[in-house]
């Protein structure tokens, strides 16, 4: 698999085929036999430790409940003003603790902050889960804007129509094997034919 700056890569496949595991391997928090990650020709043991290189949004909630919203954003080098620009509903909430928000608000905060982080690559695992339809469109616009600025994305989500709408490169995973496909090839997989 190759990720390129300025491109949005879709990673699709059935449940249990290893998409989340692959993302953790790329990020550098999970080891795998015969795997390695390389950036600009340099082998990286733990890509997440390289400042300014990569961020990862996992499926699960990871934000400490006691942290304030502004502090969380700034811990990822994202100014609170940028969070407000991307998601105006958070205006005036910077001093609130994460624990005072709903699950959907927490997921939206995490997603916006990870997408806006000043890094070269972002991995998004289920970014549209538990998000309102209106907010999904906002997230998609934000991803497009960040990609236009040169950031590379890899996205997987069971709401595959949103992923395919965003992506310009496509990877299909089956039984732990990943291969690049055209959009047309991907849509002919029986996984998608049954969902039409």
Secondary structure, 3 states (H helix, E strand, C coil): CCCCCCCEEEEECCCCCCHHHHHHHHHCCCCCCCCCEEECCEEECCHHHCCCCEEEECCCCCCCCCCEHHHHHHHCCCCHHHHHHHCHHHCCCCCCEHHHCCHHHHHHHHHHHHHHCCCCEEEEECCCCCCCHHHHHHHHHHHHHHHHCCCEEEEECCCHHHHHHHCCEEEEEECCEEEEECHHHHHCCHHHHCCC
